[in-house]
Amino acid sequence: MRTTITFPLKLSPLSTLFYIESEHIPPSNYFHTLKATDFDISLKTHLISFISQLSCTFDPVLPYLATNYLDRYLANQPILVTTH
């Protein structure tokens, strides 16, 4: 089933991304879920640092969006739990 989203007034493509943001944010327990598994939180820190370094000469919105997509990806992927 396809859902139709109606936008107020006329939004630019970038504004549209921010408008629908609330429909795609990770759940409120996202960080707690990462910590409860064997996911290495420092990996996320390194990835965000890498994103910042790569995007320092681009639009300031880019690191925000990239980090946001990283969080969405991690929130929707099963975390592999290693057994020792």
MOPAC internal coordinates of N, CA, C and O (Angstrom, degrees):
PM7 1SCF
backbone

  N    0.0000 0     0.00 0     0.00 0    0    0    0
  C    1.4333 1     0.00 0     0.00 0    1    0    0
  C    1.5219 1   108.53 1     0.00 0    2    1    0
  O    1.2310 1   120.34 1   -44.14 1    3    2    1
  N    1.2837 1   116.95 1   135.86 1    3    2    1
  C    1.4604 1   122.54 1  -178.11 1    5    3    2
  C    1.5237 1   109.80 1  -101.29 1    6    5    3
  O    1.2310 1   120.69 1   -47.13 1    7    6    5
  N    1.3297 1   116.28 1   132.87 1    7    6    5
  C    1.4519 1   121.88 1   178.72 1    9    7    6
  C    1.5206 1   109.24 1  -100.29 1   10    9    7
  O    1.2310 1   120.46 1   -45.74 1   11   10    9
  N    1.3064 1   116.73 1   134.26 1   11   10    9
  C    1.4518 1   121.27 1   177.72 1   13   11   10
  C    1.5144 1   109.08 1  -100.01 1   14   13   11
  O    1.2310 1   120.67 1   -50.49 1   15   14   13
  N    1.3305 1   116.33 1   129.51 1   15   14   13
  C    1.4568 1   122.20 1   178.41 1   17   15   14
  C    1.5135 1   108.29 1  -104.62 1   18   17   15
  O    1.2310 1   120.48 1   -52.29 1   19   18   17
  N    1.3099 1   116.69 1   127.71 1   19   18   17
  C    1.4613 1   120.19 1   176.74 1   21   19   18
  C    1.5227 1   108.36 1  -101.60 1   22   21   19
  O    1.2310 1   120.95 1   -42.95 1   23   22   21
  N    1.3061 1   115.80 1   137.05 1   23   22   21
  C    1.4565 1   121.95 1  -177.59 1   25   23   22
  C    1.5230 1   110.33 1  -107.72 1   26   25   23
  O    1.2310 1   120.75 1   -38.90 1   27   26   25
  N    1.3318 1   116.17 1   141.10 1   27   26   25
  C    1.4600 1   118.42 1   176.33 1   29   27   26
  C    1.5292 1   109.95 1   -72.95 1   30   29   27
  O    1.2310 1   121.17 1   -39.96 1   31   30   29
  N    1.2818 1   115.36 1   140.04 1   31   30   29
  C    1.4617 1   121.48 1   178.21 1   33   31   30
  C    1.5335 1   111.09 1    51.46 1   34   33   31
  O    1.2310 1   120.63 1    29.40 1   35   34   33
  N    1.3119 1   116.40 1  -150.60 1   35   34   33
  C    1.4661 1   121.13 1   178.72 1   37   35   34
  C    1.5194 1   107.93 1  -112.96 1   38   37   35
  O    1.2310 1   120.68 1   -64.48 1   39   38   37
  N    1.3318 1   116.31 1   115.52 1   39   38   37
  C    1.4571 1   120.91 1  -178.63 1   41   39   38
  C    1.5242 1   110.83 1  -104.74 1   42   41   39
  O    1.2310 1   121.16 1   -33.26 1   43   42   41
  N    1.3199 1   115.39 1   146.74 1   43   42   41
  C    1.4631 1   119.46 1   174.49 1   45   43   42
  C    1.5304 1   108.01 1   -71.75 1   46   45   43
  O    1.2310 1   119.89 1   -17.55 1   47   46   45
  N    1.3235 1   117.81 1   162.45 1   47   46   45
  C    1.4741 1   119.00 1   178.84 1   49   47   46
  C    1.5361 1   112.80 1   -56.09 1   50   49   47
  O    1.2310 1   119.84 1   140.48 1   51   50   49
  N    1.3249 1   117.92 1   -39.52 1   51   50   49
  C    1.4566 1   120.53 1   179.43 1   53   51   50
  C    1.5254 1   110.67 1   -67.99 1   54   53   51
  O    1.2310 1   120.23 1   137.86 1   55   54   53
  N    1.3153 1   117.16 1   -42.14 1   55   54   53
  C    1.4595 1   120.80 1   178.22 1   57   55   54
  C    1.5193 1   110.91 1   -62.17 1   58   57   55
  O    1.2310 1   120.77 1   144.44 1   59   58   57
  N    1.3269 1   116.14 1   -35.56 1   59   58   57
  C    1.4527 1   120.68 1   178.71 1   61   59   58
  C    1.5281 1   110.55 1   -61.80 1   62   61   59
  O    1.2310 1   120.18 1   139.80 1   63   62   61
  N    1.3411 1   117.25 1   -40.20 1   63   62   61
  C    1.4590 1   120.49 1   177.90 1   65   63   62
  C    1.5253 1   111.46 1   -60.10 1   66   65   63
  O    1.2310 1   120.25 1   137.16 1   67   66   65
  N    1.3287 1   117.12 1   -42.84 1   67   66   65
  C    1.4531 1   120.51 1   178.99 1   69   67   66
  C    1.5276 1   111.20 1   -69.57 1   70   69   67
  O    1.2310 1   120.30 1   146.41 1   71   70   69
  N    1.3118 1   117.03 1   -33.59 1   71   70   69
  C    1.4626 1   121.40 1  -178.63 1   73   71   70
  C    1.5250 1   111.25 1   -64.20 1   74   73   71
  O    1.2310 1   119.94 1   139.22 1   75   74   73
  N    1.3275 1   117.72 1   -40.78 1   75   74   73
  C    1.4601 1   120.83 1  -177.83 1   77   75   74
  C    1.5296 1   112.54 1   -91.34 1   78   77   75
  O    1.2310 1   120.55 1  -173.86 1   79   78   77
  N    1.3072 1   116.56 1     6.14 1   79   78   77
  C    1.4627 1   122.14 1  -177.76 1   81   79   78
  C    1.5268 1   112.75 1   -53.97 1   82   81   79
  O    1.2310 1   119.72 1   136.47 1   83   82   81
  N    1.3074 1   118.13 1   -43.53 1   83   82   81
  C    1.4623 1   120.84 1  -175.30 1   85   83   82
  C    1.5199 1   112.92 1   -62.72 1   86   85   83
  O    1.2310 1   119.88 1   159.93 1   87   86   85
  N    1.3238 1   117.83 1   -20.07 1   87   86   85
  C    1.4570 1   120.65 1   179.63 1   89   87   86
  C    1.5293 1   112.13 1   -79.20 1   90   89   87
  O    1.2310 1   119.95 1   168.43 1   91   90   89
  N    1.3196 1   117.70 1   -11.57 1   91   90   89
  C    1.4574 1   120.69 1  -172.98 1   93   91   90
  C    1.5228 1   115.04 1  -125.69 1   94   93   91
  O    1.2310 1   120.19 1  -175.18 1   95   94   93
  N    1.3114 1   117.25 1     4.82 1   95   94   93
  C    1.4635 1   118.57 1  -177.49 1   97   95   94
  C    1.5266 1   110.23 1   -70.78 1   98   97   95
  O    1.2310 1   120.38 1   -30.47 1   99   98   97
  N    1.3296 1   116.88 1   149.53 1   99   98   97
  C    1.4658 1   119.96 1   177.14 1  101   99   98
  C    1.5316 1   110.32 1   -63.02 1  102  101   99
  O    1.2310 1   120.17 1   -23.24 1  103  102  101
  N    1.3176 1   117.28 1   156.76 1  103  102  101
  C    1.4701 1   119.90 1   179.84 1  105  103  102
  C    1.5211 1   111.73 1   -63.54 1  106  105  103
  O    1.2310 1   120.66 1   -19.29 1  107  106  105
  N    1.3121 1   116.34 1   160.71 1  107  106  105
  C    1.4641 1   120.48 1  -175.99 1  109  107  106
  C    1.5252 1   112.99 1   -64.30 1  110  109  107
  O    1.2310 1   119.43 1   157.39 1  111  110  109
  N    1.3284 1   118.68 1   -22.61 1  111  110  109
  C    1.4625 1   121.20 1   179.34 1  113  111  110
  C    1.5319 1   112.37 1   -94.76 1  114  113  111
  O    1.2310 1   120.20 1  -165.69 1  115  114  113
  N    1.3098 1   117.22 1    14.31 1  115  114  113
  C    1.4716 1   122.80 1  -176.11 1  117  115  114
  C    1.5243 1   112.67 1   -55.07 1  118  117  115
  O    1.2310 1   119.77 1   127.69 1  119  118  117
  N    1.3273 1   118.05 1   -52.31 1  119  118  117
  C    1.4577 1   120.89 1  -177.32 1  121  119  118
  C    1.5295 1   110.39 1   -65.45 1  122  121  119
  O    1.2310 1   120.40 1   139.02 1  123  122  121
  N    1.3141 1   116.84 1   -40.98 1  123  122  121
  C    1.4683 1   121.07 1   178.22 1  125  123  122
  C    1.5305 1   110.00 1   -61.72 1  126  125  123
  O    1.2310 1   120.19 1   140.37 1  127  126  125
  N    1.3232 1   117.25 1   -39.63 1  127  126  125
  C    1.4616 1   121.28 1   178.63 1  129  127  126
  C    1.5193 1   111.18 1   -63.66 1  130  129  127
  O    1.2310 1   120.33 1   138.03 1  131  130  129
  N    1.3318 1   116.98 1   -41.97 1  131  130  129
  C    1.4698 1   119.89 1   177.15 1  133  131  130
  C    1.5254 1   111.07 1   -61.85 1  134  133  131
  O    1.2310 1   120.73 1   137.24 1  135  134  133
  N    1.3241 1   116.21 1   -42.76 1  135  134  133
  C    1.4626 1   120.02 1  -178.80 1  137  135  134
  C    1.5258 1   111.82 1   -68.16 1  138  137  135
  O    1.2310 1   119.99 1   149.69 1  139  138  137
  N    1.3290 1   117.62 1   -30.31 1  139  138  137
  C    1.4640 1   121.80 1  -177.40 1  141  139  138
  C    1.5305 1   112.30 1   -75.35 1  142  141  139
  O    1.2310 1   120.11 1   164.15 1  143  142  141
  N    1.3154 1   117.39 1   -15.85 1  143  142  141
  C    1.4611 1   121.03 1   178.57 1  145  143  142
  C    1.5239 1   108.90 1  -100.51 1  146  145  143
  O    1.2310 1   120.92 1     5.67 1  147  146  145
  N    1.3010 1   115.85 1  -174.33 1  147  146  145
  C    1.4622 1   120.06 1   177.28 1  149  147  146
  C    1.5270 1   112.28 1   -84.30 1  150  149  147
  O    1.2310 1   120.20 1  -167.36 1  151  150  149
  N    1.3255 1   117.22 1    12.64 1  151  150  149
  C    1.4621 1   119.98 1   179.54 1  153  151  150
  C    1.5232 1   108.91 1   -64.12 1  154  153  151
  O    1.2310 1   120.48 1   -49.71 1  155  154  153
  N    1.3082 1   116.69 1   130.29 1  155  154  153
  C    1.4610 1   122.25 1  -179.91 1  157  155  154
  C    1.5293 1   108.70 1   -83.68 1  158  157  155
  O    1.2310 1   120.80 1   -74.26 1  159  158  157
  N    1.3292 1   116.08 1   105.74 1  159  158  157
  C    1.4677 1   121.68 1  -177.69 1  161  159  158
  C    1.5261 1   111.31 1   -58.55 1  162  161  159
  O    1.2310 1   120.05 1   149.70 1  163  162  161
  N    1.3257 1   117.51 1   -30.30 1  163  162  161
  C    1.4677 1   119.28 1   179.90 1  165  163  162
  C    1.5277 1   110.99 1   -63.66 1  166  165  163
  O    1.2310 1   120.20 1   154.54 1  167  166  165
  N    1.3327 1   117.23 1   -25.46 1  167  166  165
  C    1.4614 1   120.31 1   176.00 1  169  167  166
  C    1.5234 1   110.31 1   -61.85 1  170  169  167
  O    1.2310 1   120.48 1   137.29 1  171  170  169
  N    1.3294 1   116.68 1   -42.71 1  171  170  169
  C    1.4667 1   120.14 1   178.11 1  173  171  170
  C    1.5348 1   109.98 1   -63.28 1  174  173  171
  O    1.2310 1   120.41 1   139.45 1  175  174  173
  N    1.3152 1   116.82 1   -40.55 1  175  174  173
  C    1.4693 1   120.95 1   177.96 1  177  175  174
  C    1.5253 1   110.92 1   -60.52 1  178  177  175
  O    1.2310 1   120.53 1   135.97 1  179  178  177
  N    1.3339 1   116.59 1   -44.03 1  179  178  177
  C    1.4654 1   120.69 1   178.49 1  181  179  178
  C    1.5291 1   111.45 1   -65.15 1  182  181  179
  O    1.2310 1   120.40 1   139.74 1  183  182  181
  N    1.3264 1   116.85 1   -40.26 1  183  182  181
  C    1.4644 1   119.65 1   178.44 1  185  183  182
  C    1.5259 1   111.70 1   -64.07 1  186  185  183
  O    1.2310 1   120.03 1   138.41 1  187  186  185
  N    1.3199 1   117.55 1   -41.59 1  187  186  185
  C    1.4703 1   120.65 1   178.54 1  189  187  186
  C    1.5289 1   110.34 1   -65.77 1  190  189  187
  O    1.2310 1   120.25 1   141.35 1  191  190  189
  N    1.3235 1   117.12 1   -38.65 1  191  190  189
  C    1.4668 1   120.92 1   176.22 1  193  191  190
  C    1.5280 1   110.42 1   -62.13 1  194  193  191
  O    1.2310 1   120.74 1   136.76 1  195  194  193
  N    1.3235 1   116.19 1   -43.24 1  195  194  193
  C    1.4637 1   121.90 1   179.20 1  197  195  194
  C    1.5324 1   110.44 1   -63.55 1  198  197  195
  O    1.2310 1   120.41 1   137.06 1  199  198  197
  N    1.3173 1   116.81 1   -42.94 1  199  198  197
  C    1.4728 1   121.51 1   177.13 1  201  199  198
  C    1.5287 1   109.70 1   -59.00 1  202  201  199
  O    1.2310 1   120.50 1   134.52 1  203  202  201
  N    1.3210 1   116.65 1   -45.48 1  203  202  201
  C    1.4733 1   121.05 1  -179.88 1  205  203  202
  C    1.5178 1   111.95 1   -61.96 1  206  205  203
  O    1.2310 1   120.45 1   138.10 1  207  206  205
  N    1.3236 1   116.75 1   -41.90 1  207  206  205
  C    1.4600 1   120.56 1  -179.87 1  209  207  206
  C    1.5278 1   111.44 1   -65.75 1  210  209  207
  O    1.2310 1   120.56 1   138.22 1  211  210  209
  N    1.3215 1   116.53 1   -41.78 1  211  210  209
  C    1.4639 1   120.18 1  -179.06 1  213  211  210
  C    1.5200 1   113.19 1   -70.07 1  214  213  211
  O    1.2310 1   120.82 1   149.52 1  215  214  213
  N    1.3107 1   116.03 1   -30.48 1  215  214  213
  C    1.4640 1   118.89 1  -172.71 1  217  215  214
  C    1.5235 1   114.15 1  -102.46 1  218  217  215
  O    1.2310 1   119.79 1  -170.18 1  219  218  217
  N    1.3206 1   118.01 1     9.82 1  219  218  217
  C    1.4712 1   120.14 1  -174.16 1  221  219  218
  C    1.5288 1   113.35 1   -63.63 1  222  221  219
  O    1.2310 1   119.26 1   156.92 1  223  222  221
  N    1.3324 1   119.03 1   -23.08 1  223  222  221
  C    1.4624 1   120.43 1  -179.31 1  225  223  222
  C    1.5276 1   112.65 1  -100.75 1  226  225  223
  O    1.2310 1   120.81 1  -175.41 1  227  226  225
  N    1.3360 1   116.05 1     4.59 1  227  226  225
  C    1.4615 1   119.91 1  -179.38 1  229  227  226
  C    1.5235 1   110.99 1  -104.92 1  230  229  227
  O    1.2310 1   121.23 1     7.24 1  231  230  229
  N    1.2958 1   115.26 1  -172.76 1  231  230  229
  C    1.4613 1   122.32 1   177.49 1  233  231  230
  C    1.5303 1   109.91 1   -56.04 1  234  233  231
  O    1.2310 1   119.54 1   -43.57 1  235  234  233
  N    1.3350 1   118.49 1   136.43 1  235  234  233
  C    1.4683 1   120.67 1  -179.09 1  237  235  234
  C    1.5314 1   114.04 1   -62.50 1  238  237  235
  O    1.2310 1   119.74 1   163.27 1  239  238  237
  N    1.3046 1   118.11 1   -16.73 1  239  238  237
  C    1.4585 1   121.11 1   178.95 1  241  239  238
  C    1.5340 1   110.72 1   -74.64 1  242  241  239
  O    1.2310 1   120.30 1   156.33 1  243  242  241
  N    1.3314 1   117.03 1   -23.67 1  243  242  241
  C    1.4609 1   121.14 1  -175.98 1  245  243  242
  C    1.5291 1   113.64 1   -58.08 1  246  245  243
  O    1.2310 1   118.50 1   131.03 1  247  246  245
  N    1.3436 1   120.47 1   -48.97 1  247  246  245
  C    1.4695 1   118.28 1   179.45 1  249  247  246
  C    1.5295 1   112.57 1   -63.12 1  250  249  247
  O    1.2310 1   120.46 1   144.99 1  251  250  249
  N    1.3218 1   116.73 1   -35.01 1  251  250  249
  C    1.4714 1   120.25 1   176.50 1  253  251  250
  C    1.5244 1   110.36 1   -60.97 1  254  253  251
  O    1.2310 1   120.32 1   130.49 1  255  254  253
  N    1.3180 1   117.00 1   -49.51 1  255  254  253
  C    1.4537 1   120.93 1  -178.54 1  257  255  254
  C    1.5270 1   111.43 1   -65.28 1  258  257  255
  O    1.2310 1   120.16 1   137.50 1  259  258  257
  N    1.3274 1   117.29 1   -42.50 1  259  258  257
  C    1.4582 1   120.72 1  -179.51 1  261  259  258
  C    1.5290 1   111.09 1   -63.26 1  262  261  259
  O    1.2310 1   120.16 1   136.84 1  263  262  261
  N    1.3189 1   117.30 1   -43.16 1  263  262  261
  C    1.4628 1   121.29 1   177.70 1  265  263  262
  C    1.5193 1   110.58 1   -65.40 1  266  265  263
  O    1.2310 1   121.02 1   140.92 1  267  266  265
  N    1.3128 1   115.65 1   -39.08 1  267  266  265
  C    1.4572 1   120.75 1   177.79 1  269  267  266
  C    1.5221 1   110.78 1   -61.74 1  270  269  267
  O    1.2310 1   120.16 1   135.07 1  271  270  269
  N    1.3312 1   117.30 1   -44.93 1  271  270  269
  C    1.4678 1   121.01 1   178.50 1  273  271  270
  C    1.5265 1   110.89 1   -65.39 1  274  273  271
  O    1.2310 1   120.11 1   143.26 1  275  274  273
  N    1.3318 1   117.40 1   -36.74 1  275  274  273
  C    1.4587 1   121.00 1   176.28 1  277  275  274
  C    1.5293 1   109.86 1   -60.28 1  278  277  275
  O    1.2310 1   120.38 1   132.59 1  279  278  277
  N    1.3214 1   116.88 1   -47.41 1  279  278  277
  C    1.4649 1   120.59 1   178.76 1  281  279  278
  C    1.5248 1   111.78 1   -62.12 1  282  281  279
  O    1.2310 1   120.46 1   138.54 1  283  282  281
  N    1.3165 1   116.73 1   -41.46 1  283  282  281
  C    1.4711 1   119.82 1   177.97 1  285  283  282
  C    1.5170 1   110.70 1   -61.74 1  286  285  283
  O    1.2310 1   120.69 1   137.38 1  287  286  285
  N    1.3314 1   116.29 1   -42.62 1  287  286  285
  C    1.4580 1   120.82 1  -179.88 1  289  287  286
  C    1.5295 1   110.29 1   -63.15 1  290  289  287
  O    1.2310 1   120.47 1   129.90 1  291  290  289
  N    1.3328 1   116.71 1   -50.10 1  291  290  289
  C    1.4556 1   120.27 1  -178.60 1  293  291  290
  C    1.5279 1   112.22 1   -63.54 1  294  293  291
  O    1.2310 1   120.45 1   145.68 1  295  294  293
  N    1.3141 1   116.74 1   -34.32 1  295  294  293
  C    1.4718 1   120.78 1  -179.99 1  297  295  294
  C    1.5217 1   112.21 1   -70.51 1  298  297  295
  O    1.2310 1   120.13 1   155.30 1  299  298  297
  N    1.3150 1   117.36 1   -24.70 1  299  298  297
  C    1.4606 1   120.16 1  -175.89 1  301  299  298
  C    1.5169 1   114.15 1  -106.77 1  302  301  299
  O    1.2310 1   120.29 1  -176.62 1  303  302  301
  N    1.3299 1   117.06 1     3.38 1  303  302  301
  C    1.4622 1   120.53 1   179.25 1  305  303  302
  C    1.5232 1   108.79 1  -107.31 1  306  305  303
  O    1.2310 1   120.74 1   -40.50 1  307  306  305
  N    1.3177 1   116.19 1   139.50 1  307  306  305
  C    1.4680 1   116.80 1   175.22 1  309  307  306
  C    1.5360 1   109.79 1   -66.46 1  310  309  307
  O    1.2310 1   120.61 1   -44.15 1  311  310  309
  N    1.2857 1   116.45 1   135.85 1  311  310  309
  C    1.4568 1   121.51 1   179.78 1  313  311  310
  C    1.5297 1   107.43 1   -89.57 1  314  313  311
  O    1.2310 1   121.00 1   -55.51 1  315  314  313
  N    1.3228 1   115.69 1   124.49 1  315  314  313
  C    1.4544 1   119.42 1   178.54 1  317  315  314
  C    1.5256 1   109.34 1   -73.20 1  318  317  315
  O    1.2310 1   120.69 1   -51.09 1  319  318  317
  N    1.2988 1   116.29 1   128.91 1  319  318  317
  C    1.4478 1   121.35 1   178.41 1  321  319  318
  C    1.5168 1   107.52 1  -101.72 1  322  321  319
  O    1.2310 1   120.99 1   -58.67 1  323  322  321
  N    1.3165 1   115.72 1   121.33 1  323  322  321
  C    1.4622 1   119.56 1   179.82 1  325  323  322
  C    1.5220 1   109.64 1   -87.67 1  326  325  323
  O    1.2310 1   120.87 1   -36.13 1  327  326  325
  N    1.2951 1   115.94 1   143.87 1  327  326  325
  C    1.4568 1   120.17 1   176.29 1  329  327  326
  C    1.5155 1   108.08 1  -104.80 1  330  329  327
  O    1.2310 1   120.69 1   -40.79 1  331  330  329
  N    1.2881 1   116.29 1   139.21 1  331  330  329
  C    1.4705 1   121.10 1  -176.49 1  333  331  330
  C    1.5088 1   110.16 1  -100.48 1  334  333  331
  O    1.2310 1   120.10 1   180.00 1  335  334  333

